[in-house]
Amino acid sequence: MRRPERQMPKEMIDSEILPKDDWIGWKPVPSTVTDDDLDGIEKQLGMKFPPLYRTFLKYVHFYELTEIGLSFCKHPIHKWRSELQKLYEGWDCQRIIGTGLIPFASETNMDAGPVCFDTRNRSSEGDCPIVFWDHEWAGTENEIQVMFSSSLKMFKCLTIAAAASINFIYHDEDDPIEQLDSKKIVMSEFLMADPEGAGGVAREYWTSWGVEPDEE
């Protein structure tokens, strides 16, 4: 819960975390985001956020959450709107937005590019599949790849990831072999939480880093 943020809003500074070099302790604080704020951003984008994402943005301000697979755009108090704007203007996001995708995070397993809501396949409840845009495959059929079947399933999977006491995504020959069984158990729970997305079409993506659950 530290970061090198020289202009960290005073509301988010956690004085109970001792500074280390230029790293300052931070804490989440209640969100100041309103429905009118989000309506304005949706109007700018020409697309609506999934309802759960609106609730998420109105919950707390933060800097970092779990980075298993994706890292949410920073959401600091007073500056959250400019952080989203930077995300919308980065990478090749203007073209991405033009195709019906809304960036909200960055892919972390291979630094591929933005993670987005795919509004082209919206459900009747307004939810969307979660995809990432891979800059190395730009212009090909692999440019856009599924991560989760919906934002609901994404939040369920990331809750499992956040509660895990081990990084269950990666394992290689240098890692303690006794950890592999524990990683497989968490990975199995993670995949089963989204059988159509993470555990279905996106299973190869999630299990390609060295952890594949045993067949039941």
C-alpha positions as CSV (number, residue, x, y, z in Angstrom):
1,M,0.0,0.0,0.0
2,R,2.8,2.4,-0.9
3,R,3.6,4.2,-4.1
4,P,5.9,7.0,-5.3
5,E,3.2,9.6,-5.7
6,R,4.6,13.0,-4.9
7,Q,1.3,14.8,-5.3
8,M,-0.9,12.2,-3.5
9,P,-4.2,13.8,-2.3
10,K,-4.0,14.3,1.4
11,E,-7.2,12.4,1.9
12,M,-5.5,9.2,0.6
13,I,-2.3,9.4,2.5
14,D,-2.1,6.7,5.2
15,S,0.1,8.1,8.0
16,E,0.1,4.7,9.7
17,I,2.3,3.3,6.9
18,L,5.8,4.5,7.3
19,P,7.3,6.2,4.1
20,K,10.1,4.3,2.4
21,D,12.4,6.4,0.3
22,D,10.0,8.2,-2.1
23,W,7.2,5.7,-1.5
24,I,4.2,7.0,0.5
25,G,1.5,4.9,2.2
26,W,-2.0,5.2,0.7
27,K,-5.5,4.1,1.7
28,P,-8.8,3.8,-0.1
29,V,-11.4,6.4,0.6
30,P,-15.1,6.6,-0.2
31,S,-15.7,7.6,-3.8
32,T,-16.9,11.0,-4.7
33,V,-18.0,9.9,-8.2
34,T,-21.7,10.6,-9.0
35,D,-24.1,9.2,-11.6
36,D,-24.0,12.5,-13.4
37,D,-20.2,12.2,-13.7
38,L,-20.5,8.8,-15.2
39,D,-23.4,9.8,-17.5
40,G,-21.1,12.5,-18.9
41,I,-18.3,10.1,-19.6
42,E,-20.7,7.6,-21.3
43,K,-22.0,10.5,-23.4
44,Q,-18.4,11.3,-24.4
45,L,-17.7,7.7,-25.3
46,G,-21.0,7.1,-27.0
47,M,-21.3,3.8,-25.0
48,K,-22.6,2.8,-21.6
49,F,-20.6,1.1,-18.9
50,P,-21.8,-2.2,-17.4
51,P,-23.9,-1.4,-14.3
52,L,-21.4,-3.2,-12.0
53,Y,-18.6,-1.0,-13.2
54,R,-20.5,2.1,-12.4
55,T,-21.1,0.7,-8.9
56,F,-17.4,-0.1,-8.7
57,L,-16.3,3.5,-9.6
58,K,-18.8,4.9,-7.0
59,Y,-17.5,2.6,-4.2
60,V,-14.0,3.8,-3.3
61,H,-11.0,5.7,-4.7
62,F,-7.8,3.6,-4.9
63,Y,-4.5,3.4,-6.6
64,E,-3.9,-0.3,-7.1
65,L,-5.9,-3.5,-6.7
66,T,-5.1,-7.1,-7.5
67,E,-2.9,-7.4,-10.6
68,I,-3.8,-11.0,-11.5
69,G,-4.2,-10.7,-15.3
70,L,-5.2,-7.0,-15.2
71,S,-4.5,-3.7,-13.4
72,F,-7.4,-1.3,-13.1
73,C,-6.9,2.3,-14.1
74,K,-5.9,4.3,-11.1
75,H,-8.9,5.9,-9.4
76,P,-7.6,8.6,-7.0
77,I,-9.8,11.2,-5.5
78,H,-10.0,14.5,-7.4
79,K,-7.9,13.0,-10.3
80,W,-9.9,9.9,-11.3
81,R,-11.5,11.5,-14.4
82,S,-8.1,12.6,-15.8
83,E,-6.7,9.1,-15.2
84,L,-9.5,7.6,-17.3
85,Q,-9.0,10.2,-20.0
86,K,-5.3,9.3,-20.2
87,L,-6.3,5.6,-20.6
88,Y,-8.8,6.5,-23.4
89,E,-6.2,8.4,-25.2
90,G,-3.3,5.9,-24.8
91,W,-2.1,3.0,-26.9
92,D,-4.4,2.9,-29.9
93,C,-7.5,3.5,-27.8
94,Q,-9.2,5.9,-30.1
95,R,-9.5,3.2,-32.7
96,I,-10.4,0.6,-30.1
97,I,-13.2,2.8,-28.7
98,G,-14.4,3.2,-32.3
99,T,-14.9,-0.5,-32.6
100,G,-17.2,-0.7,-29.5
101,L,-14.7,-1.4,-26.8
102,I,-14.3,0.6,-23.6
103,P,-10.8,0.4,-22.0
104,F,-10.7,0.3,-18.1
105,A,-7.5,-1.6,-17.2
106,S,-4.2,-2.9,-18.6
107,E,-3.3,-6.6,-19.2
108,T,-0.5,-7.6,-16.9
109,N,0.5,-11.2,-17.7
110,M,2.3,-10.1,-20.9
111,D,1.8,-6.3,-21.1
112,A,-0.4,-6.8,-24.1
113,G,-2.4,-3.6,-24.0
114,P,-5.8,-2.4,-22.6
115,V,-8.4,-4.5,-21.1
116,C,-11.9,-3.5,-22.3
117,F,-15.6,-4.0,-22.0
118,D,-16.9,-5.4,-25.3
119,T,-20.1,-3.5,-25.8
120,R,-20.7,-5.2,-29.1
121,N,-21.9,-8.3,-27.2
122,R,-23.9,-6.7,-24.4
123,S,-26.3,-8.8,-22.4
124,S,-29.9,-7.9,-21.7
125,E,-28.8,-6.7,-18.2
126,G,-26.3,-4.4,-19.7
127,D,-23.2,-6.4,-18.9
128,C,-20.4,-7.1,-21.3
129,P,-17.6,-9.6,-22.0
130,I,-14.1,-8.6,-20.8
131,V,-11.5,-8.7,-23.6
132,F,-7.9,-7.4,-24.0
133,W,-6.4,-5.8,-27.1
134,D,-3.0,-7.4,-27.9
135,H,-0.8,-4.8,-29.7
136,E,1.5,-7.5,-31.0
137,W,-1.5,-9.0,-33.0
138,A,-2.9,-5.7,-34.2
139,G,-4.7,-6.0,-37.5
140,T,-5.1,-9.8,-37.1
141,E,-8.0,-12.0,-35.9
142,N,-6.1,-12.4,-32.6
143,E,-6.1,-8.7,-31.9
144,I,-9.0,-9.0,-29.5
145,Q,-9.0,-11.9,-27.0
146,V,-11.5,-12.8,-24.3
147,M,-10.6,-12.8,-20.6
148,F,-13.9,-13.2,-18.8
149,S,-17.5,-13.7,-20.0
150,S,-18.8,-10.7,-18.1
151,S,-17.9,-8.0,-15.6
152,L,-19.9,-10.0,-13.0
153,K,-17.7,-13.1,-13.6
154,M,-14.6,-10.9,-13.7
155,F,-15.3,-9.5,-10.2
156,K,-16.1,-13.0,-8.9
157,C,-12.8,-14.3,-10.3
158,L,-10.7,-11.4,-9.1
159,T,-12.2,-11.7,-5.6
160,I,-10.9,-15.3,-5.6
161,A,-7.5,-14.0,-6.8
162,A,-7.4,-11.3,-4.1
163,A,-8.2,-13.7,-1.3
164,A,-5.5,-16.2,-2.4
165,S,-2.3,-16.3,-0.4
166,I,-0.2,-17.3,-3.4
167,N,0.3,-16.2,-7.0
168,F,-1.5,-19.1,-8.7
169,I,-1.0,-18.0,-12.3
170,Y,2.8,-18.7,-12.6
171,H,4.9,-21.7,-12.0
172,D,8.2,-22.9,-13.5
173,E,11.0,-25.2,-12.6
174,D,12.6,-22.6,-10.2
175,D,9.5,-22.5,-8.1
176,P,9.0,-24.8,-5.1
177,I,7.3,-27.9,-6.4
178,E,5.3,-28.2,-3.1
179,Q,3.5,-25.0,-4.1
180,L,2.1,-26.4,-7.3
181,D,-0.8,-28.3,-5.7
182,S,-2.0,-25.2,-3.9
183,K,-1.8,-23.2,-7.1
184,K,-3.8,-25.8,-8.9
185,I,-6.6,-25.6,-6.3
186,V,-6.9,-21.9,-6.5
187,M,-6.7,-21.9,-10.3
188,S,-9.5,-24.5,-10.4
189,E,-11.7,-22.3,-8.3
190,F,-10.9,-19.3,-10.4
191,L,-11.8,-21.1,-13.7
192,M,-15.0,-22.6,-12.3
193,A,-16.2,-19.2,-11.3
194,D,-16.5,-18.3,-15.0
195,P,-17.0,-21.5,-16.9
196,E,-17.9,-19.8,-20.2
197,G,-15.1,-17.2,-20.1
198,A,-12.0,-17.8,-17.9
199,G,-12.7,-21.5,-17.7
200,G,-14.0,-21.8,-21.3
201,V,-12.9,-19.7,-24.3
202,A,-10.1,-18.0,-22.3
203,R,-8.9,-21.1,-20.4
204,E,-5.7,-21.4,-22.6
205,Y,-4.8,-17.8,-21.8
206,W,-5.1,-18.3,-18.0
207,T,-3.4,-21.7,-17.9
208,S,-0.5,-21.0,-20.2
209,W,1.8,-19.7,-17.4
210,G,2.5,-23.0,-15.8
211,V,-0.5,-23.9,-13.8
212,E,-3.2,-26.3,-15.2
213,P,-5.6,-27.8,-12.7
214,D,-5.8,-31.6,-12.6
215,E,-8.7,-33.1,-14.4
216,E,-11.5,-34.0,-12.0
